[in-house]
Amino acid sequence: MIFNNAYGIAIVVSAGIFLGATVASKAGPSDGSNLGECYNNWIAWCNDHTSGYPNSCYGESLDHCDGVHKASIAQIPGGQIKSMKSTALRKAKRSNVRLVAPKVQPVRRAN
């Protein structure tokens, strides 16, 4: 009986350590003390965890920062916010996917 309890405790502790390590590695970056810092932190996180810009991570991250720093956004002019976003997106890692135009298919007409 003691033998089984020891294995049970070991399994529970191992699962807890694994879960704690997994959750910590999936967590996003700091939201920063201001809007610009938040943008930069999240853009860097997207660069490390995605294939590159453009993808949804970048837009969703900027929207997240807007939500977190909602009170400070009210005090910043709209043009300055747009400038902060574009400055942060300049740091985004571009994806290496090359866009290719689709081949034009001839139109078939009935005889």
Salt bridges, closest charged atoms under 4 A:
ASP31 OD1 - HIS64 NE2 2.95
ASP66 OD2 - LYS85 NZ 2.88
